[in-house]
Every structure is written in C-alpha cells, then in structure tokens.
Amino acid sequence: MENFKTGFLKTFLNGRKLSLKNMQLGVNSAKIIKMLMLFNYDLSTINLSDNSLYDEGAKLISEGIRNNNHIISVNVSCNGLTSEGGKYIFDSLVTNNGLIDLNLSSKGGKIRNNI
C-alpha cells in the first residue's frame, strides 16, 4: 500500500504543484486532499478544476486552505459549487494570507459553478 501512495503522489505531484484536473473527484477525494494540504507545507499550487467536489468538497478544501499559508494558488473551477461553497472558500481567506490566486470560474458544461 505504501508503494501505491508513493506512486500516486509522484504521478500527480510535480514539485510543489498538485494537478488533479478532470479526475472525476468527489467528496471522498476532497477528504484526502484536505489531509494532504494540512500536512504538506511544500505544496503551493493545487488544480482541482473540472471535478465534482460540490459544496461539501469545497468545505473540506477550505479547511486545508485555512490551515496552510504556503498554498498560494487554488483552482476549483467547474466543480458544481454554489454560493454556499464559495462562502466556505472565501471564509478560509480570513486566516490564510498566502493565497494569491483563486479560481472559482465556470464554463459551459454539466458541472458548472453557480456562485
């Protein structure tokens, strides 16, 4: 199992950047990503665009943002977020003074953000 975890991280973690774009991720994945955010201070950029995190996943990701000031860029575009999910993310910025790039945009498709 440890080899799987190491292989997984090497596949998607490129230096300080984690790119999980369009991986069909949901709330359970958001729980794992939150833990990674909480304990990996080398991580600076996270791309979670084009997944299915919805508001519940946004809440988990916001907890990771809130507690890791080394994260400077987060992309959660096209994840089915509503104003509730957007509020979770925005509230996390009160304690995170390192984040300089936040993408909550949306484009046509089935998993649009409606913030």
VOGU-3710 file (C-alpha; in Angstrom, 3 decimals, decimal comma):
1> menfktgflk> 0,000/0,000/0,000  2,845/2,398/0,781  4,248/1,893/-2,732  0,840/2,791/-4,172  0,730/6,040/-2,181  4,266/6,956/-3,236  3,488/6,164/-6,863  0,244/8,126/-6,734  1,941/11,218/-5,366  4,781/11,014/-7,881
11> tflngrklsl> 2,225/10,806/-10,686  0,185/13,864/-9,710  2,550/15,903/-7,537  5,080/17,779/-9,626  7,392/19,585/-7,238  5,163/21,966/-5,320  2,197/21,570/-7,675  -0,671/19,098/-7,375  -2,750/18,745/-10,534  -5,902/16,621/-10,327
21> knmqlgvnsa> -7,843/18,279/-13,133  -10,741/16,321/-14,611  -10,194/13,207/-12,484  -13,857/12,647/-11,519  -13,062/13,513/-7,895  -15,822/13,881/-5,321  -16,211/14,471/-1,613  -14,215/11,398/-0,541  -11,274/12,622/-2,600  -11,640/16,080/-1,041
31> kiikmlmlfn> -11,120/14,493/2,392  -7,772/13,064/1,275  -6,725/16,293/-0,437  -7,576/18,238/2,727  -5,252/15,980/4,733  -2,517/16,446/2,151  -2,962/20,214/2,413  -2,794/20,118/6,199  0,443/18,148/6,400  2,397/19,072/3,271
41> ydlstinlsd> 3,899/22,533/3,610  5,848/22,139/0,362  2,586/22,211/-1,575  1,919/25,616/-3,143  -0,391/25,097/-6,139  -3,494/22,899/-6,359  -5,570/22,404/-9,501  -8,859/20,626/-8,801  -10,763/22,001/-11,795  -13,386/20,025/-13,687
51> nslydegakl> -14,309/17,600/-10,912  -17,420/17,014/-8,771  -16,495/18,446/-5,387  -19,712/20,428/-4,910  -20,241/22,473/-1,724  -19,350/19,668/0,683  -15,992/19,156/-1,043  -15,412/22,926/-1,081  -15,908/22,967/2,687  -13,170/20,342/3,108
61> isegirnnnh> -10,798/22,100/0,717  -11,415/25,381/2,541  -10,254/23,767/5,798  -6,995/22,872/4,062  -6,628/26,421/2,723  -7,389/27,900/6,145  -4,581/25,959/7,804  -1,765/26,114/5,235  -0,353/29,552/4,397  2,153/28,001/1,983
71> iisvnvscng> -0,596/27,378/-0,566  -0,578/30,296/-2,988  -2,851/29,067/-5,803  -6,068/27,014/-5,804  -8,243/26,223/-8,816  -11,701/24,821/-8,065  -13,360/25,950/-11,276  -16,164/23,793/-12,694  -16,928/21,774/-9,557  -20,639/22,417/-9,089
81> ltseggkyif> -20,136/24,998/-6,344  -22,963/27,281/-5,274  -22,771/30,432/-3,167  -22,510/28,169/-0,102  -19,331/26,514/-1,412  -17,968/29,891/-2,450  -18,574/31,214/1,063  -16,600/28,321/2,574  -13,674/29,153/0,313  -13,876/32,900/0,926
91> dslvtnngli> -14,129/32,438/4,699  -10,880/30,462/4,648  -9,091/33,505/3,253  -9,562/35,336/6,553  -6,775/33,261/8,120  -4,737/32,395/5,000  -2,609/35,346/3,990  -0,529/33,372/1,482  -3,159/32,637/-1,176  -2,749/34,987/-4,138
101> dlnlsskggk> -4,591/33,103/-6,894  -8,078/31,616/-6,506  -10,066/30,358/-9,493  -13,797/29,798/-8,949  -14,746/30,318/-12,577  -17,057/28,208/-14,650  -17,634/27,409/-18,273  -20,415/25,679/-20,153  -20,867/22,067/-19,184  -22,578/19,831/-16,720
111> irnni> -20,575/20,700/-13,580  -20,799/24,495/-13,626  -20,110/26,665/-10,616  -23,141/28,825/-9,778  -21,726/31,330/-7,342
//
